[in-house]
Amino acid sequence: MKSNYKRWEKEEIEKLKFLYHTKGLGSVEITPLMNRSKTSIHLKLKKLKIRHTREQTKLLKSRLIKVKKMECTVKQVRAKV
């Protein structure tokens, strides 16, 4: 029986390692770049035992919080208009 899931290729794994570990991007940010689901990326990283450094984690959290704040202000502005 054939699986419906797309298998990971070596090039994709190398790109994932580069984006996640070297560039410090989160799985949410990598999703549109790799055309994979957030869950798929998360599970692959877990299987490969790849983690961010503490510094990368801090930067990622602050970056995601800023994006959420910007989204909230945009929604508030649109609601007023």
mmCIF file of the N, C-alpha and C atoms, coordinates in Angstrom:
data_MODEL
# 
_entry.id   MODEL 
# 
loop_
_atom_site.group_PDB 
_atom_site.id 
_atom_site.type_symbol 
_atom_site.label_atom_id 
_atom_site.label_alt_id 
_atom_site.label_comp_id 
_atom_site.label_asym_id 
_atom_site.label_entity_id 
_atom_site.label_seq_id 
_atom_site.pdbx_PDB_ins_code 
_atom_site.Cartn_x 
_atom_site.Cartn_y 
_atom_site.Cartn_z 
_atom_site.occupancy 
_atom_site.B_iso_or_equiv 
_atom_site.pdbx_formal_charge 
_atom_site.auth_seq_id 
_atom_site.auth_comp_id 
_atom_site.auth_asym_id 
_atom_site.auth_atom_id 
_atom_site.pdbx_PDB_model_num 
ATOM 1   N N  . MET A 1 1  ? 0.835   -1.175 0.000  1.00 0.00 ? 1  MET A N  1 
ATOM 2   C CA . MET A 1 1  ? 0.000   0.000  0.000  1.00 0.00 ? 1  MET A CA 1 
ATOM 3   C C  . MET A 1 1  ? 0.887   1.248  0.000  1.00 0.00 ? 1  MET A C  1 
ATOM 4   N N  . LYS A 1 2  ? 0.578   2.160  -0.884 1.00 0.00 ? 2  LYS A N  1 
ATOM 5   C CA . LYS A 1 2  ? 1.363   3.373  -1.023 1.00 0.00 ? 2  LYS A CA 1 
ATOM 6   C C  . LYS A 1 2  ? 0.888   4.442  -0.052 1.00 0.00 ? 2  LYS A C  1 
ATOM 7   N N  . SER A 1 3  ? 1.849   5.204  0.461  1.00 0.00 ? 3  SER A N  1 
ATOM 8   C CA . SER A 1 3  ? 1.532   6.283  1.382  1.00 0.00 ? 3  SER A CA 1 
ATOM 9   C C  . SER A 1 3  ? 1.150   7.548  0.610  1.00 0.00 ? 3  SER A C  1 
ATOM 10  N N  . ASN A 1 4  ? 0.246   8.341  1.172  1.00 0.00 ? 4  ASN A N  1 
ATOM 11  C CA . ASN A 1 4  ? -0.170  9.598  0.557  1.00 0.00 ? 4  ASN A CA 1 
ATOM 12  C C  . ASN A 1 4  ? 0.762   10.753 0.922  1.00 0.00 ? 4  ASN A C  1 
ATOM 13  N N  . TYR A 1 5  ? 1.705   10.505 1.828  1.00 0.00 ? 5  TYR A N  1 
ATOM 14  C CA . TYR A 1 5  ? 2.582   11.562 2.310  1.00 0.00 ? 5  TYR A CA 1 
ATOM 15  C C  . TYR A 1 5  ? 3.825   11.686 1.439  1.00 0.00 ? 5  TYR A C  1 
ATOM 16  N N  . LYS A 1 6  ? 4.264   12.923 1.258  1.00 0.00 ? 6  LYS A N  1 
ATOM 17  C CA . LYS A 1 6  ? 5.451   13.214 0.477  1.00 0.00 ? 6  LYS A CA 1 
ATOM 18  C C  . LYS A 1 6  ? 6.691   12.893 1.311  1.00 0.00 ? 6  LYS A C  1 
ATOM 19  N N  . ARG A 1 7  ? 7.608   12.135 0.759  1.00 0.00 ? 7  ARG A N  1 
ATOM 20  C CA . ARG A 1 7  ? 8.839   11.785 1.468  1.00 0.00 ? 7  ARG A CA 1 
ATOM 21  C C  . ARG A 1 7  ? 9.826   12.948 1.433  1.00 0.00 ? 7  ARG A C  1 
ATOM 22  N N  . TRP A 1 8  ? 10.680  13.002 2.451  1.00 0.00 ? 8  TRP A N  1 
ATOM 23  C CA . TRP A 1 8  ? 11.701  14.037 2.526  1.00 0.00 ? 8  TRP A CA 1 
ATOM 24  C C  . TRP A 1 8  ? 12.894  13.631 1.664  1.00 0.00 ? 8  TRP A C  1 
ATOM 25  N N  . GLU A 1 9  ? 13.357  14.536 0.829  1.00 0.00 ? 9  GLU A N  1 
ATOM 26  C CA . GLU A 1 9  ? 14.550  14.295 0.023  1.00 0.00 ? 9  GLU A CA 1 
ATOM 27  C C  . GLU A 1 9  ? 15.760  14.872 0.740  1.00 0.00 ? 9  GLU A C  1 
ATOM 28  N N  . LYS A 1 10 ? 16.951  14.420 0.352  1.00 0.00 ? 10 LYS A N  1 
ATOM 29  C CA . LYS A 1 10 ? 18.175  14.882 1.018  1.00 0.00 ? 10 LYS A CA 1 
ATOM 30  C C  . LYS A 1 10 ? 18.338  16.394 0.918  1.00 0.00 ? 10 LYS A C  1 
ATOM 31  N N  . GLU A 1 11 ? 18.007  16.956 -0.249 1.00 0.00 ? 11 GLU A N  1 
ATOM 32  C CA . GLU A 1 11 ? 18.137  18.400 -0.443 1.00 0.00 ? 11 GLU A CA 1 
ATOM 33  C C  . GLU A 1 11 ? 17.197  19.167 0.498  1.00 0.00 ? 11 GLU A C  1 
ATOM 34  N N  . GLU A 1 12 ? 15.993  18.625 0.684  1.00 0.00 ? 12 GLU A N  1 
ATOM 35  C CA . GLU A 1 12 ? 15.024  19.261 1.586  1.00 0.00 ? 12 GLU A CA 1 
ATOM 36  C C  . GLU A 1 12 ? 15.519  19.222 3.030  1.00 0.00 ? 12 GLU A C  1 
ATOM 37  N N  . ILE A 1 13 ? 16.107  18.111 3.420  1.00 0.00 ? 13 ILE A N  1 
ATOM 38  C CA . ILE A 1 13 ? 16.620  17.973 4.785  1.00 0.00 ? 13 ILE A CA 1 
ATOM 39  C C  . ILE A 1 13 ? 17.764  18.957 5.021  1.00 0.00 ? 13 ILE A C  1 
ATOM 40  N N  . GLU A 1 14 ? 18.655  19.084 4.036  1.00 0.00 ? 14 GLU A N  1 
ATOM 41  C CA . GLU A 1 14 ? 19.756  20.030 4.161  1.00 0.00 ? 14 GLU A CA 1 
ATOM 42  C C  . GLU A 1 14 ? 19.241  21.470 4.236  1.00 0.00 ? 14 GLU A C  1 
ATOM 43  N N  . LYS A 1 15 ? 18.240  21.787 3.417  1.00 0.00 ? 15 LYS A N  1 
ATOM 44  C CA . LYS A 1 15 ? 17.643  23.124 3.443  1.00 0.00 ? 15 LYS A CA 1 
ATOM 45  C C  . LYS A 1 15 ? 16.978  23.382 4.793  1.00 0.00 ? 15 LYS A C  1 
ATOM 46  N N  . LEU A 1 16 ? 16.283  22.376 5.325  1.00 0.00 ? 16 LEU A N  1 
ATOM 47  C CA . LEU A 1 16 ? 15.634  22.495 6.627  1.00 0.00 ? 16 LEU A CA 1 
ATOM 48  C C  . LEU A 1 16 ? 16.665  22.755 7.726  1.00 0.00 ? 16 LEU A C  1 
ATOM 49  N N  . LYS A 1 17 ? 17.756  22.010 7.715  1.00 0.00 ? 17 LYS A N  1 
ATOM 50  C CA . LYS A 1 17 ? 18.815  22.207 8.701  1.00 0.00 ? 17 LYS A CA 1 
ATOM 51  C C  . LYS A 1 17 ? 19.396  23.617 8.596  1.00 0.00 ? 17 LYS A C  1 
ATOM 52  N N  . PHE A 1 18 ? 19.617  24.069 7.364  1.00 0.00 ? 18 PHE A N  1 
ATOM 53  C CA . PHE A 1 18 ? 20.180  25.404 7.157  1.00 0.00 ? 18 PHE A CA 1 
ATOM 54  C C  . PHE A 1 18 ? 19.237  26.477 7.674  1.00 0.00 ? 18 PHE A C  1 
ATOM 55  N N  . LEU A 1 19 ? 17.961  26.398 7.298  1.00 0.00 ? 19 LEU A N  1 
ATOM 56  C CA . LEU A 1 19 ? 16.996  27.422 7.699  1.00 0.00 ? 19 LEU A CA 1 
ATOM 57  C C  . LEU A 1 19 ? 16.748  27.422 9.207  1.00 0.00 ? 19 LEU A C  1 
ATOM 58  N N  . TYR A 1 20 ? 16.646  26.241 9.781  1.00 0.00 ? 20 TYR A N  1 
ATOM 59  C CA . TYR A 1 20 ? 16.296  26.138 11.199 1.00 0.00 ? 20 TYR A CA 1 
ATOM 60  C C  . TYR A 1 20 ? 17.496  26.405 12.102 1.00 0.00 ? 20 TYR A C  1 
ATOM 61  N N  . HIS A 1 21 ? 18.579  25.688 11.851 1.00 0.00 ? 21 HIS A N  1 
ATOM 62  C CA . HIS A 1 21 ? 19.713  25.776 12.771 1.00 0.00 ? 21 HIS A CA 1 
ATOM 63  C C  . HIS A 1 21 ? 20.634  26.958 12.450 1.00 0.00 ? 21 HIS A C  1 
ATOM 64  N N  . THR A 1 22 ? 20.972  27.145 11.189 1.00 0.00 ? 22 THR A N  1 
ATOM 65  C CA . THR A 1 22 ? 21.914  28.199 10.822 1.00 0.00 ? 22 THR A CA 1 
ATOM 66  C C  . THR A 1 22 ? 21.253  29.570 10.801 1.00 0.00 ? 22 THR A C  1 
ATOM 67  N N  . LYS A 1 23 ? 20.091  29.686 10.138 1.00 0.00 ? 23 LYS A N  1 
ATOM 68  C CA . LYS A 1 23 ? 19.391  30.970 10.037 1.00 0.00 ? 23 LYS A CA 1 
ATOM 69  C C  . LYS A 1 23 ? 18.550  31.281 11.269 1.00 0.00 ? 23 LYS A C  1 
ATOM 70  N N  . GLY A 1 24 ? 18.178  30.263 12.041 1.00 0.00 ? 24 GLY A N  1 
ATOM 71  C CA . GLY A 1 24 ? 17.415  30.481 13.264 1.00 0.00 ? 24 GLY A CA 1 
ATOM 72  C C  . GLY A 1 24 ? 15.931  30.721 13.050 1.00 0.00 ? 24 GLY A C  1 
ATOM 73  N N  . LEU A 1 25 ? 15.393  30.270 11.912 1.00 0.00 ? 25 LEU A N  1 
ATOM 74  C CA . LEU A 1 25 ? 13.964  30.434 11.659 1.00 0.00 ? 25 LEU A CA 1 
ATOM 75  C C  . LEU A 1 25 ? 13.168  29.373 12.403 1.00 0.00 ? 25 LEU A C  1 
ATOM 76  N N  . GLY A 1 26 ? 11.929  29.689 12.737 1.00 0.00 ? 26 GLY A N  1 
ATOM 77  C CA . GLY A 1 26 ? 11.043  28.738 13.396 1.00 0.00 ? 26 GLY A CA 1 
ATOM 78  C C  . GLY A 1 26 ? 10.258  27.926 12.379 1.00 0.00 ? 26 GLY A C  1 
ATOM 79  N N  . SER A 1 27 ? 9.623   26.868 12.837 1.00 0.00 ? 27 SER A N  1 
ATOM 80  C CA . SER A 1 27 ? 8.866   26.010 11.922 1.00 0.00 ? 27 SER A CA 1 
ATOM 81  C C  . SER A 1 27 ? 7.723   26.756 11.250 1.00 0.00 ? 27 SER A C  1 
ATOM 82  N N  . VAL A 1 28 ? 7.141   27.734 11.941 1.00 0.00 ? 28 VAL A N  1 
ATOM 83  C CA . VAL A 1 28 ? 6.058   28.535 11.352 1.00 0.00 ? 28 VAL A CA 1 
ATOM 84  C C  . VAL A 1 28 ? 6.589   29.374 10.195 1.00 0.00 ? 28 VAL A C  1 
ATOM 85  N N  . GLU A 1 29 ? 7.811   29.877 10.330 1.00 0.00 ? 29 GLU A N  1 
ATOM 86  C CA . GLU A 1 29 ? 8.412   30.693 9.281  1.00 0.00 ? 29 GLU A CA 1 
ATOM 87  C C  . GLU A 1 29 ? 8.926   29.851 8.114  1.00 0.00 ? 29 GLU A C  1 
ATOM 88  N N  . ILE A 1 30 ? 9.301   28.617 8.383  1.00 0.00 ? 30 ILE A N  1 
ATOM 89  C CA . ILE A 1 30 ? 9.833   27.734 7.342  1.00 0.00 ? 30 ILE A CA 1 
ATOM 90  C C  . ILE A 1 30 ? 8.716   27.147 6.487  1.00 0.00 ? 30 ILE A C  1 
ATOM 91  N N  . THR A 1 31 ? 7.528   26.994 7.054  1.00 0.00 ? 31 THR A N  1 
ATOM 92  C CA . THR A 1 31 ? 6.402   26.364 6.357  1.00 0.00 ? 31 THR A CA 1 
ATOM 93  C C  . THR A 1 31 ? 6.171   26.905 4.942  1.00 0.00 ? 31 THR A C  1 
ATOM 94  N N  . PRO A 1 32 ? 6.027   28.215 4.735  1.00 0.00 ? 32 PRO A N  1 
ATOM 95  C CA . PRO A 1 32 ? 5.788   28.689 3.366  1.00 0.00 ? 32 PRO A CA 1 
ATOM 96  C C  . PRO A 1 32 ? 7.004   28.545 2.454  1.00 0.00 ? 32 PRO A C  1 
ATOM 97  N N  . LEU A 1 33 ? 8.201   28.525 3.028  1.00 0.00 ? 33 LEU A N  1 
ATOM 98  C CA . LEU A 1 33 ? 9.416   28.418 2.226  1.00 0.00 ? 33 LEU A CA 1 
ATOM 99  C C  . LEU A 1 33 ? 9.637   27.016 1.673  1.00 0.00 ? 33 LEU A C  1 
ATOM 100 N N  . MET A 1 34 ? 9.173   26.014 2.422  1.00 0.00 ? 34 MET A N  1 
ATOM 101 C CA . MET A 1 34 ? 9.415   24.632 2.014  1.00 0.00 ? 34 MET A CA 1 
ATOM 102 C C  . MET A 1 34 ? 8.184   23.914 1.490  1.00 0.00 ? 34 MET A C  1 
ATOM 103 N N  . ASN A 1 35 ? 7.053   24.577 1.548  1.00 0.00 ? 35 ASN A N  1 
ATOM 104 C CA . ASN A 1 35 ? 5.811   23.972 1.063  1.00 0.00 ? 35 ASN A CA 1 
ATOM 105 C C  . ASN A 1 35 ? 5.484   22.674 1.817  1.00 0.00 ? 35 ASN A C  1 
ATOM 106 N N  . ARG A 1 36 ? 5.685   22.713 3.127  1.00 0.00 ? 36 ARG A N  1 
ATOM 107 C CA . ARG A 1 36 ? 5.371   21.595 4.022  1.00 0.00 ? 36 ARG A CA 1 
ATOM 108 C C  . ARG A 1 36 ? 4.523   22.128 5.163  1.00 0.00 ? 36 ARG A C  1 
ATOM 109 N N  . SER A 1 37 ? 3.801   21.235 5.827  1.00 0.00 ? 37 SER A N  1 
ATOM 110 C CA . SER A 1 37 ? 2.987   21.677 6.967  1.00 0.00 ? 37 SER A CA 1 
ATOM 111 C C  . SER A 1 37 ? 3.884   21.934 8.171  1.00 0.00 ? 37 SER A C  1 
ATOM 112 N N  . LYS A 1 38 ? 3.383   22.739 9.093  1.00 0.00 ? 38 LYS A N  1 
ATOM 113 C CA . LYS A 1 38 ? 4.115   23.046 10.318 1.00 0.00 ? 38 LYS A CA 1 
ATOM 114 C C  . LYS A 1 38 ? 4.389   21.765 11.105 1.00 0.00 ? 38 LYS A C  1 
ATOM 115 N N  . THR A 1 39 ? 3.418   20.882 11.134 1.00 0.00 ? 39 THR A N  1 
ATOM 116 C CA . THR A 1 39 ? 3.564   19.614 11.856 1.00 0.00 ? 39 THR A CA 1 
ATOM 117 C C  . THR A 1 39 ? 4.634   18.741 11.224 1.00 0.00 ? 39 THR A C  1 
ATOM 118 N N  . SER A 1 40 ? 4.636   18.687 9.905  1.00 0.00 ? 40 SER A N  1 
ATOM 119 C CA . SER A 1 40 ? 5.624   17.900 9.182  1.00 0.00 ? 40 SER A CA 1 
ATOM 120 C C  . SER A 1 40 ? 7.042   18.378 9.489  1.00 0.00 ? 40 SER A C  1 
ATOM 121 N N  . ILE A 1 41 ? 7.229   19.676 9.481  1.00 0.00 ? 41 ILE A N  1 
ATOM 122 C CA . ILE A 1 41 ? 8.540   20.249 9.776  1.00 0.00 ? 41 ILE A CA 1 
ATOM 123 C C  . ILE A 1 41 ? 8.925   19.981 11.223 1.00 0.00 ? 41 ILE A C  1 
ATOM 124 N N  . HIS A 1 42 ? 7.993   20.174 12.126 1.00 0.00 ? 42 HIS A N  1 
ATOM 125 C CA . HIS A 1 42 ? 8.254   19.942 13.551 1.00 0.00 ? 42 HIS A CA 1 
ATOM 126 C C  . HIS A 1 42 ? 8.664   18.492 13.811 1.00 0.00 ? 42 HIS A C  1 
ATOM 127 N N  . LEU A 1 43 ? 7.939   17.553 13.215 1.00 0.00 ? 43 LEU A N  1 
ATOM 128 C CA . LEU A 1 43 ? 8.245   16.136 13.421 1.00 0.00 ? 43 LEU A CA 1 
ATOM 129 C C  . LEU A 1 43 ? 9.606   15.755 12.836 1.00 0.00 ? 43 LEU A C  1 
ATOM 130 N N  . LYS A 1 44 ? 9.942   16.321 11.670 1.00 0.00 ? 44 LYS A N  1 
ATOM 131 C CA . LYS A 1 44 ? 11.230  16.013 11.055 1.00 0.00 ? 44 LYS A CA 1 
ATOM 132 C C  . LYS A 1 44 ? 12.375  16.555 11.901 1.00 0.00 ? 44 LYS A C  1 
ATOM 133 N N  . LEU A 1 45 ? 12.218  17.764 12.424 1.00 0.00 ? 45 LEU A N  1 
ATOM 134 C CA . LEU A 1 45 ? 13.240  18.332 13.298 1.00 0.00 ? 45 LEU A CA 1 
ATOM 135 C C  . LEU A 1 45 ? 13.415  17.490 14.560 1.00 0.00 ? 45 LEU A C  1 
ATOM 136 N N  . LYS A 1 46 ? 12.298  17.027 15.096 1.00 0.00 ? 46 LYS A N  1 
ATOM 137 C CA . LYS A 1 46 ? 12.343  16.187 16.293 1.00 0.00 ? 46 LYS A CA 1 
ATOM 138 C C  . LYS A 1 46 ? 13.059  14.875 16.000 1.00 0.00 ? 46 LYS A C  1 
ATOM 139 N N  . LYS A 1 47 ? 12.767  14.286 14.843 1.00 0.00 ? 47 LYS A N  1 
ATOM 140 C CA . LYS A 1 47 ? 13.389  13.022 14.456 1.00 0.00 ? 47 LYS A CA 1 
ATOM 141 C C  . LYS A 1 47 ? 14.896  13.200 14.240 1.00 0.00 ? 47 LYS A C  1 
ATOM 142 N N  . LEU A 1 48 ? 15.287  14.335 13.665 1.00 0.00 ? 48 LEU A N  1 
ATOM 143 C CA . LEU A 1 48 ? 16.699  14.622 13.417 1.00 0.00 ? 48 LEU A CA 1 
ATOM 144 C C  . LEU A 1 48 ? 17.423  15.126 14.667 1.00 0.00 ? 48 LEU A C  1 
ATOM 145 N N  . LYS A 1 49 ? 16.664  15.399 15.732 1.00 0.00 ? 49 LYS A N  1 
ATOM 146 C CA . LYS A 1 49 ? 17.193  15.903 17.007 1.00 0.00 ? 49 LYS A CA 1 
ATOM 147 C C  . LYS A 1 49 ? 17.926  17.228 16.824 1.00 0.00 ? 49 LYS A C  1 
ATOM 148 N N  . ILE A 1 50 ? 17.300  18.134 16.072 1.00 0.00 ? 50 ILE A N  1 
ATOM 149 C CA . ILE A 1 50 ? 17.864  19.460 15.842 1.00 0.00 ? 50 ILE A CA 1 
ATOM 150 C C  . ILE A 1 50 ? 17.120  20.449 16.726 1.00 0.00 ? 50 ILE A C  1 
ATOM 151 N N  . ARG A 1 51 ? 17.885  21.270 17.441 1.00 0.00 ? 51 ARG A N  1 
ATOM 152 C CA . ARG A 1 51 ? 17.276  22.261 18.326 1.00 0.00 ? 51 ARG A CA 1 
ATOM 153 C C  . ARG A 1 51 ? 17.954  23.604 18.128 1.00 0.00 ? 51 ARG A C  1 
ATOM 154 N N  . HIS A 1 52 ? 17.230  24.654 18.478 1.00 0.00 ? 52 HIS A N  1 
ATOM 155 C CA . HIS A 1 52 ? 17.803  25.984 18.469 1.00 0.00 ? 52 HIS A CA 1 
ATOM 156 C C  . HIS A 1 52 ? 18.702  26.161 19.679 1.00 0.00 ? 52 HIS A C  1 
ATOM 157 N N  . THR A 1 53 ? 19.646  27.104 19.557 1.00 0.00 ? 53 THR A N  1 
ATOM 158 C CA . THR A 1 53 ? 20.422  27.495 20.728 1.00 0.00 ? 53 THR A CA 1 
ATOM 159 C C  . THR A 1 53 ? 19.528  28.390 21.590 1.00 0.00 ? 53 THR A C  1 
ATOM 160 N N  . ARG A 1 54 ? 19.949  28.673 22.789 1.00 0.00 ? 54 ARG A N  1 
ATOM 161 C CA . ARG A 1 54 ? 19.145  29.539 23.670 1.00 0.00 ? 54 ARG A CA 1 
ATOM 162 C C  . ARG A 1 54 ? 18.995  30.927 23.068 1.00 0.00 ? 54 ARG A C  1 
ATOM 163 N N  . GLU A 1 55 ? 20.066  31.438 22.479 1.00 0.00 ? 55 GLU A N  1 
ATOM 164 C CA . GLU A 1 55 ? 20.026  32.769 21.869 1.00 0.00 ? 55 GLU A CA 1 
ATOM 165 C C  . GLU A 1 55 ? 19.047  32.794 20.696 1.00 0.00 ? 55 GLU A C  1 
ATOM 166 N N  . GLN A 1 56 ? 19.068  31.761 19.870 1.00 0.00 ? 56 GLN A N  1 
ATOM 167 C CA . GLN A 1 56 ? 18.135  31.683 18.742 1.00 0.00 ? 56 GLN A CA 1 
ATOM 168 C C  . GLN A 1 56 ? 16.696  31.622 19.226 1.00 0.00 ? 56 GLN A C  1 
ATOM 169 N N  . THR A 1 57 ? 16.447  30.889 20.297 1.00 0.00 ? 57 THR A N  1 
ATOM 170 C CA . THR A 1 57 ? 15.099  30.767 20.849 1.00 0.00 ? 57 THR A CA 1 
ATOM 171 C C  . THR A 1 57 ? 14.592  32.120 21.325 1.00 0.00 ? 57 THR A C  1 
ATOM 172 N N  . LYS A 1 58 ? 15.450  32.884 22.007 1.00 0.00 ? 58 LYS A N  1 
ATOM 173 C CA . LYS A 1 58 ? 15.058  34.214 22.476 1.00 0.00 ? 58 LYS A CA 1 
ATOM 174 C C  . LYS A 1 58 ? 14.718  35.130 21.305 1.00 0.00 ? 58 LYS A C  1 
ATOM 175 N N  . LEU A 1 59 ? 15.566  35.138 20.278 1.00 0.00 ? 59 LEU A N  1 
ATOM 176 C CA . LEU A 1 59 ? 15.328  35.989 19.112 1.00 0.00 ? 59 LEU A CA 1 
ATOM 177 C C  . LEU A 1 59 ? 14.051  35.589 18.377 1.00 0.00 ? 59 LEU A C  1 
ATOM 178 N N  . LEU A 1 60 ? 13.831  34.292 18.260 1.00 0.00 ? 60 LEU A N  1 
ATOM 179 C CA . LEU A 1 60 ? 12.639  33.789 17.572 1.00 0.00 ? 60 LEU A CA 1 
ATOM 180 C C  . LEU A 1 60 ? 11.370  34.202 18.311 1.00 0.00 ? 60 LEU A C  1 
ATOM 181 N N  . LYS A 1 61 ? 11.360  34.047 19.633 1.00 0.00 ? 61 LYS A N  1 
ATOM 182 C CA . LYS A 1 61 ? 10.184  34.421 20.421 1.00 0.00 ? 61 LYS A CA 1 
ATOM 183 C C  . LYS A 1 61 ? 9.892   35.907 20.307 1.00 0.00 ? 61 LYS A C  1 
ATOM 184 N N  . SER A 1 62 ? 10.929  36.732 20.396 1.00 0.00 ? 62 SER A N  1 
ATOM 185 C CA . SER A 1 62 ? 10.701  38.172 20.301 1.00 0.00 ? 62 SER A CA 1 
ATOM 186 C C  . SER A 1 62 ? 10.211  38.554 18.909 1.00 0.00 ? 62 SER A C  1 
ATOM 187 N N  . ARG A 1 63 ? 10.725  37.913 17.877 1.00 0.00 ? 63 ARG A N  1 
ATOM 188 C CA . ARG A 1 63 ? 10.295  38.189 16.508 1.00 0.00 ? 63 ARG A CA 1 
ATOM 189 C C  . ARG A 1 63 ? 8.826   37.799 16.310 1.00 0.00 ? 63 ARG A C  1 
ATOM 190 N N  . LEU A 1 64 ? 8.428   36.654 16.820 1.00 0.00 ? 64 LEU A N  1 
ATOM 191 C CA . LEU A 1 64 ? 7.042   36.204 16.675 1.00 0.00 ? 64 LEU A CA 1 
ATOM 192 C C  . LEU A 1 64 ? 6.079   37.060 17.481 1.00 0.00 ? 64 LEU A C  1 
ATOM 193 N N  . ILE A 1 65 ? 6.511   37.540 18.643 1.00 0.00 ? 65 ILE A N  1 
ATOM 194 C CA . ILE A 1 65 ? 5.664   38.417 19.453 1.00 0.00 ? 65 ILE A CA 1 
ATOM 195 C C  . ILE A 1 65 ? 5.440   39.740 18.731 1.00 0.00 ? 65 ILE A C  1 
ATOM 196 N N  . LYS A 1 66 ? 6.485   40.275 18.105 1.00 0.00 ? 66 LYS A N  1 
ATOM 197 C CA . LYS A 1 66 ? 6.351   41.524 17.342 1.00 0.00 ? 66 LYS A CA 1 
ATOM 198 C C  . LYS A 1 66 ? 5.363   41.363 16.191 1.00 0.00 ? 66 LYS A C  1 
ATOM 199 N N  . VAL A 1 67 ? 5.421   40.232 15.504 1.00 0.00 ? 67 VAL A N  1 
ATOM 200 C CA . VAL A 1 67 ? 4.509   39.977 14.386 1.00 0.00 ? 67 VAL A CA 1 
ATOM 201 C C  . VAL A 1 67 ? 3.071   39.918 14.886 1.00 0.00 ? 67 VAL A C  1 
ATOM 202 N N  . LYS A 1 68 ? 2.841   39.249 16.006 1.00 0.00 ? 68 LYS A N  1 
ATOM 203 C CA . LYS A 1 68 ? 1.487   39.156 16.568 1.00 0.00 ? 68 LYS A CA 1 
ATOM 204 C C  . LYS A 1 68 ? 0.962   40.521 16.968 1.00 0.00 ? 68 LYS A C  1 
ATOM 205 N N  . LYS A 1 69 ? 1.817   41.355 17.562 1.00 0.00 ? 69 LYS A N  1 
ATOM 206 C CA . LYS A 1 69 ? 1.408   42.697 17.956 1.00 0.00 ? 69 LYS A CA 1 
ATOM 207 C C  . LYS A 1 69 ? 1.039   43.529 16.730 1.00 0.00 ? 69 LYS A C  1 
ATOM 208 N N  . MET A 1 70 ? 1.826   43.377 15.660 1.00 0.00 ? 70 MET A N  1 
ATOM 209 C CA . MET A 1 70 ? 1.539   44.119 14.431 1.00 0.00 ? 70 MET A CA 1 
ATOM 210 C C  . MET A 1 70 ? 0.213   43.673 13.825 1.00 0.00 ? 70 MET A C  1 
ATOM 211 N N  . GLU A 1 71 ? -0.070  42.379 13.869 1.00 0.00 ? 71 GLU A N  1 
ATOM 212 C CA . GLU A 1 71 ? -1.335  41.859 13.338 1.00 0.00 ? 71 GLU A CA 1 
ATOM 213 C C  . GLU A 1 71 ? -2.513  42.416 14.129 1.00 0.00 ? 71 GLU A C  1 
ATOM 214 N N  . CYS A 1 72 ? -2.356  42.494 15.448 1.00 0.00 ? 72 CYS A N  1 
ATOM 215 C CA . CYS A 1 72 ? -3.435  43.025 16.293 1.00 0.00 ? 72 CYS A CA 1 
ATOM 216 C C  . CYS A 1 72 ? -3.703  44.486 15.982 1.00 0.00 ? 72 CYS A C  1 
ATOM 217 N N  . THR A 1 73 ? -2.647  45.281 15.804 1.00 0.00 ? 73 THR A N  1 
ATOM 218 C CA . THR A 1 73 ? -2.851  46.698 15.512 1.00 0.00 ? 73 THR A CA 1 
ATOM 219 C C  . THR A 1 73 ? -3.461  46.888 14.144 1.00 0.00 ? 73 THR A C  1 
ATOM 220 N N  . VAL A 1 74 ? -3.114  46.070 13.177 1.00 0.00 ? 74 VAL A N  1 
ATOM 221 C CA . VAL A 1 74 ? -3.705  46.165 11.843 1.00 0.00 ? 74 VAL A CA 1 
ATOM 222 C C  . VAL A 1 74 ? -5.196  45.845 11.914 1.00 0.00 ? 74 VAL A C  1 
ATOM 223 N N  . LYS A 1 75 ? -5.557  44.843 12.671 1.00 0.00 ? 75 LYS A N  1 
ATOM 224 C CA . LYS A 1 75 ? -6.981  44.490 12.824 1.00 0.00 ? 75 LYS A CA 1 
ATOM 225 C C  . LYS A 1 75 ? -7.746  45.615 13.503 1.00 0.00 ? 75 LYS A C  1 
ATOM 226 N N  . GLN A 1 76 ? -7.133  46.265 14.498 1.00 0.00 ? 76 GLN A N  1 
ATOM 227 C CA . GLN A 1 76 ? -7.795  47.372 15.192 1.00 0.00 ? 76 GLN A CA 1 
ATOM 228 C C  . GLN A 1 76 ? -8.000  48.545 14.254 1.00 0.00 ? 76 GLN A C  1 
ATOM 229 N N  . VAL A 1 77 ? -7.021  48.836 13.425 1.00 0.00 ? 77 VAL A N  1 
ATOM 230 C CA . VAL A 1 77 ? -7.132  49.942 12.473 1.00 0.00 ? 77 VAL A CA 1 
ATOM 231 C C  . VAL A 1 77 ? -8.218  49.647 11.457 1.00 0.00 ? 77 VAL A C  1 
ATOM 232 N N  . ARG A 1 78 ? -8.254  48.424 10.963 1.00 0.00 ? 78 ARG A N  1 
ATOM 233 C CA . ARG A 1 78 ? -9.278  48.051 9.982  1.00 0.00 ? 78 ARG A CA 1 
ATOM 234 C C  . ARG A 1 78 ? -10.676 48.117 10.592 1.00 0.00 ? 78 ARG A C  1 
ATOM 235 N N  . ALA A 1 79 ? -10.781 47.773 11.871 1.00 0.00 ? 79 ALA A N  1 
ATOM 236 C CA . ALA A 1 79 ? -12.091 47.814 12.530 1.00 0.00 ? 79 ALA A CA 1 
ATOM 237 C C  . ALA A 1 79 ? -12.591 49.249 12.678 1.00 0.00 ? 79 ALA A C  1 
ATOM 238 N N  . LYS A 1 80 ? -11.688 50.201 12.871 1.00 0.00 ? 80 LYS A N  1 
ATOM 239 C CA . LYS A 1 80 ? -12.064 51.603 13.023 1.00 0.00 ? 80 LYS A CA 1 
ATOM 240 C C  . LYS A 1 80 ? -12.492 52.223 11.698 1.00 0.00 ? 80 LYS A C  1 
ATOM 241 N N  . VAL A 1 81 ? -11.936 51.721 10.608 1.00 0.00 ? 81 VAL A N  1 
ATOM 242 C CA . VAL A 1 81 ? -12.230 52.314 9.284  1.00 0.00 ? 81 VAL A CA 1 
ATOM 243 C C  . VAL A 1 81 ? -13.546 51.899 8.778  1.00 0.00 ? 81 VAL A C  1 
# 
